[in-house]
Amino acid sequence: MDYKILVTIIIGAVLVNNYILRQFLGVCPFLGVSKDLKGAIGMSAAIIFVMILATAVTWPIQKFLLDKNGLGFLQTIVFILVIATLVQIVEIVLKKYVPSLYKILGIYLPLMTTNCAIFAVTIVNINKEYSYIEALVNAFGSGLGFFLGMVIFSGIREYTENTDPPAAFRGLPLTLISAAILSFSFFGFNGVMENLFRQ
């Protein structure tokens, strides 16, 4: 397999097609957990893990079970069930072994079950007809993109918490404005993919 394809997939998933900052998927944990750096890193690690595991399970189910038996119409239901099961496993493990992180993530951990970023990755892998390795690389890159967005935004929020903005901008307005500016900055990566391996 050509390494250039894998590099292109990773860079595309992290910077160019970032699920949070370019496609606005998975915004609930992005806004809810990014107040605290530890929570942002913990949520990102859980998202990366679930994205990769969901891809590892859903890709073969789609290719060898649903497609082979003409059951493609069940894709959404099956994928959501797989993701929900994986999230439950992550929740049980965190509750038992990392209770402090489990408390920080709070309600946003079960919300990963319906996190559209995780679901979107599994669907995109099928729609773009990625091979199994390419699908896993895309899931990893998408998770890294989520991590990058969460960590940067967490830093921005920690900084703005220590400022004294006008009363009209305090709280949610300043958070949304910061998210919009961060999102705009990622539009600067347009064109990267077309020129990445240009001779």
N, C-alpha and C positions, 0 to 999 in steps of 0.2 A: 504494500500500500504506500502511496506517495505521501511523504511527510508534509508536503506543502498543503495538501487538502486538510489534514488534521490541524495544522497551524492556522489555516484560514478559518476553519470552523471555530476554533477556540477564540481567536481574536474577534471574529464576528460576533460570537455569543457574549463576550465580555464587554466590548466597547461599542460596536456598531449597532447591534440589535439587543442591547441590554434590556432585559425584561421589565425592570422597574423604571428605568430612566428614559427609555425610548418607546416601550410598548405599554407602559403603565399597568402592568400586571403584577399582582402581589403587593399592592399598595397598603393593605391593612397592616401587615407586620412592619412594613417600611415606615409608616407614620407612628405606629403604636409602640414598637420596641426600640426605636432608634434614639430614645432619650438617653440611654445608658450604653456605653461602649461594650461592657461585658455582655449585656443582653443582646446587642446588635451582633456581636461575634458569635454568641451561642446560637441565636436564631439562624444566622447565616450557615453555621456548621451543620445544624439540623436540616436546613433546606438543601445544602449540597448533598448530604447523605441521602435524603429522601429522593432528590432528583435522580441521582445515579442509580439508586436501588429501584426506583419506579421504572426507569428506563430499562434496566437490566431484566426486569420482570415483564413489563408490558410489550416490549419489542418482540420477544419470542411468542408471547400469547397472540399478538396480532398476526405475525407471519405464519405460525405453525398451527394455530387453533382457529382464529376468527376467519382469516383469509381462506384457508384450506377448506373450511366447511360452509363458506358463504354466509358467515355471521358478522360481517363487518358493521352492520347496523347496531350491534351491541357494544361497539368500541367505547363509547362514552361511559356507559354503566360499568363495564368491566374495568376500565382504567381508574374510575373514581373509587371503586371497591378496593382495587390494589393499593392505591395511594392512601385510602383511609386505613387499611390494615397496617401499612408501613408506618404511618403517623402514630397509630396506637402503640406499635412496638417501640418507637422512639420515645413516646410519652412515658411508657412503663419503665424503660431503661433510665431515663433522666430522673424520674421520680424516685427510683431506688438508689441510683449511684451518684447523681448530681442534684440533690434537692434544692440547693441555692439557685442554680440556673433554672430549675423547674419553676420555682416561685417567681423569678424575674420574667420568664416568658409568659406565665399566667395563661390567660384565655387565648392568647395568640398561638399557642402550641396546638390545641385542637383545631383551630381555624386553618392550620396547614392542610387539613383534610380537603378543604375546598379552595385551597390556594390556587388561583388560576395560573400562576407562573409555573408551578409544578405540572399541572395538567397540560398547559400549553407546550411545555418541553416534550412530553410524551407524544402529543399529537403532531408537533412539528417534525419529530424524528421519523414518523410514519409518512407524513405528507411529502417530505423532501426525499423520501426513499433512501435514507441513510443506511449504510451497512451497520451491523451490530457495533463494531468498533467506533465508527463515526457517530452513531447515536450516543454511545457512552461518553465520547469526547465532547459532543454538543451538550450533554447533560452536565458534565463537569465544568465546561466553560460557562454555561448559563448560571450555574451555582456560584462560580467565581465572580461573575458579573453582579449577581445579587449581593455577594459578600462585599465587593468593591463599593457598590452604591450604599449599602447599609453603613459601612465603616466611615466613608466620607461624610455621609449625612449625619451620622452620630457626632462626628467631630464638629460639624457646623452647628448642630443643635446645642452641644455643650458650650461652644463659644458664644452663641447668641443668648444663652441662658444668663451669661455673666455681663450682658450689655444692658443698657437702659433705653429701649426703643420707646417711641411715642406710645401712649396708651392704646391707640387704635390698632397698633401692630402687635401688641403683646399676645402671646399664646399661639393659637392656631393660625391667625393671619401671617405671622412672621414665619411659622413652620412651612406653610404652603408656598409663600414667596421664595423661601430658601430652596424648597424642593423644585420649584419651577426654574430657578436660576441654575441649579445643579443639572437639571434635565437638559436645559438649553446648552450647557457646556458640552454635553455628550453628542450633540448634533455636529460638533466640530470634527467628529471622526468619520463623517460622510466621505465616501471616496477612498477610504483606506483600503478596503477589500480589493477594489479594482486595480490599485497600484502596488499591492503588497509585494508581488513577485515579478514586477515588471522589469524587463531587461533593459 
